[in-house]
Amino acid sequence: MMQKNVGTWDALMRITFGLTGLAWSASRLVQRPVRLMPLMVAGLSAMKVAEGITRFCPMLFAMGISTRNTGPRHMNTLDRQEG
């Protein structure tokens, strides 16, 4: 099972910038569907959205880093343990 290693703000930023990248790449792919750059941005942006939703980043895990707050627990909806 994956341990969460992405903090709340980090997850929100990944989701925000990931959706922005997906919107940008979709608009570029409509204009010129054979370009490589929008496809790469779409793939990377989708990975960032997935990391933000699951709150697990494989690169942070490989480096042994966590951006989660390990201090006292707050009543954040993204930090609640699943039942």
N, C-alpha and C positions, 0 to 999 in steps of 0.2 A: 504494500500500500504506500502511496506517495504521502510524504509529510509536507504540509504547507510550508513554503519558505519565502513567500511573497507577502509583504505587508499590505495593509488596507490602501494607503495612498499609492503605493507602487502598483497595486492591482488596478486601481481606478485610472491611473495614468496610462498603463498598458492598454486598457480597454478603450480609453478615449483616443489615444494616438493610433491604435490599431484600427478603430472604426474610421478615423480620418484618413488613414492610408488606404483603406479599402474603398472609401468613397472617391478619393483621388484617382486610384488605379482604375476603378470602374468607369469614371468619366473619360479617362485617357483611352481605355480599351474600346469604348464606343466610337471614338473618333478614328483610331488606327488600331485595329485588332491584332495586327501581326508584330507589334513592338514587344521587345523583351523586357524593358525596364518596368512597365506597368505590371507585367506578370510577376516579376520578382518582388515588387513592392506589395502586390496583393498576397503573395505567399507569406512573406515576412509579417505583414500586418495581421493576417489570419492567425499566425502563430502567436503573436502578441495578445490578440483578443483571447485566444484559448488559454494562454498562461495567466491572464488576468482573471478569467472566469474560474479556472481550476486552482488558482493561487499556488501553482507549482511551476518553477522555472528549471529546466534541466541544466542550464549553464551555471546557475547559482548553486545547484546541488553538486555539480562536478567540482566547483571551486570551494565547496564547504561554507558558503555564505548564506545568510538568511536576512531578509529585510523586515521580518516580522518583529513586532515589539514583544519582547519576552518579559516585560515588567508586569505590573498589575493589569488584570483584564478589564477592559472597558466594555460598555454595552453597545459595541458596534455590531451591526447586523452581519457584516462580512466575517467577523471574528468568532461568531457563535459555533460551538461544536455541533456536528451533526449527530442526531439522536441515535 
